[in-house]
Structure formats: structure tokens, C-alpha cells
Amino acid sequence: MEIITVKTVMVSFQLPSMPESEFYGDKIIMNLAAFLNIDASRVRITKIVRETSSASGRRKRATNKITGVEIEISNPPSNGIYPVL
């Protein structure tokens, strides 16, 4: 087996609560890349944190409001297939 390492940066941040449609908008990846001044092919959303609300005080349930996001910044994944040795 061959192990290949890559340089990756994980960024996690909080957002003001917003509807899912507003978060994704037309160009979320392009906007994040422009904000970070990097090529859009290097940005991938890896986790979306949704707002929770208490339903009758017993259980929390997810709403359609987004309050945080985690992104990965690295070189684009390779399309090559590596043989297992």
C-alpha cells in the first residue's frame, strides 16, 4: 500500500443565522474563493452546521437555518488511479 500526503487547510467559522437558499446563493464557492484570494477549484465545503431549536423543551431539531460552515482548502483531487501495492 502506498500512502500519499497532501497539504490541506481546514477552516471552520460561524455565520449569522440565514436560510439555506441564502447561504448557497448563486456562487458560494466562487465567493469564498474570492474572499480568500485563491482559485475556486481549491475550495470544498465539508460540513454545514444548522441551527437547532427546542421542540417542547425535550428534544432539539434542526431547522433550515445555517449558522456555521467548515471548508477544506487544498489542491484539487487527482483524477489518477493509484495502484495498491
Beta strands, then each sheet from edge to edge (+ up, - down):
strand 1: 8-19
strand 2: 43-55
strand 3: 59-74
sheet 1: 1+ 3- 2+
end
